[in-house]
């Protein structure tokens, strides 16, 4: 069984990504993973603290490079999306260049880029989403996704600024926010547009309830890691995005879950 070494760049107050990512990828039948994290100081999800956190990126990449990872995931979606349209491409390229200078050939992904990749993989264009952010930051996330060519038909911001508390948001509160959305025109639901807001246990149940594909920043990150590592995408219990590649739609036509009401 092959082993893939995953590097994670995470905010210092994040308590979720190092739990959900191993839980998802640990279900893979033909690969094993090890996880190695470096942390950037950030306590409140505010523009000032996000900018200060991003400034710590190079140190984290140097630290992770010493562990010789196969794939690195920059695991803070809003830090990228709040920095400007298309920022995930710039950051991923800069990090890859930094690693190459040190002799590393690690593939670089970000939570922001992974979410864009995952939505495209589902073959959908009209999405709805739930975020934990304060409204101004949530609006930037919506604008970022719309600039990538998606139509955000409805969204909710839970307005939790303390990042540690984001990791303690109850699943029922997230589901209630999703239930308040108008999903009549949505082809997919992003139930957590944040790797810190726990959602893994909600994805499958939400797909059955809403009848459309449901994904999260965490499942999108796992999808991108698998693709980057050249591994098959077939993980149970984490939504249709991570089911066998052969069962996913190939077009941008509306997608529904078979058998759902």
C-alpha positions, 0 to 999 in steps of 0.5 A: 500500500502506497504512503503519501506525506501531506503537509498542512499550513494551518492557522494557529487557532484551527482545531478541525482540519487536522481532525477531518482531513485524516478522517476522510483520507483514512477511509481510502482503501489503497493508500496510507497518509501521514500528516505534518502541519505548520501553523500561522498565528491567527485568532480572529477571522478579520482582514488585519489578522488574515493579512498578518497570518499570510505574511507567515507563509514562507516560514511555514513552507520552509518548515514543511519542506524539511519533512519532504511532503508529497503534497502541501495544502494551504488550509485557510480558504478565506485568507486566500479569497479575501486577498483578491480574485484568482489569488489561489493561483498566485499563492500556489505558484509562489509556494511551488517556486519557493519549494523548488528553490529548496529542491522540493517537488511537492505539489501545492494546493490551497483550500480556496483552489481546491474548492474551485477544483471540486465544484468544477469536478461535480460539473455544476455552476449554480451553488449555495453555501454556508460560511462562518465568517462575518458578513463582509468576509463572506461577501468576498468569498461569494464574489471570489466564487462568482469571479470563477464562473459560478452563480451563488444562488443563496448563502448564509454567514454565521458571523463568528469572528473568533476562529477557535469558536468557529471550530465549536459551531454545532452541526445542527446550527450549520444544518439549520443555516443550510435549511434556510437557503433557497436551494430550488436553483442550486445544483450543489451545496457547500455546507462549510466554506471553511476548513475550521467549521466542522462539517464532515459528519453532515455531508452525507446526511445533507445530500439525502435531505436536500437531494443535491451534491453536498461538499465542504472545504474539507472534502474539497481539500481531500479531493484535490490531495487525491488528484494531486497524488495521482490516487483514485477518488473513491472514499465512502461516507463523505459525499458524492464528490469523493465517490468513485470517479466513474460515477461523477457527472461529466457535464455542467448540467444540473445534478441530483442525488439518485433516489432523493426527494 
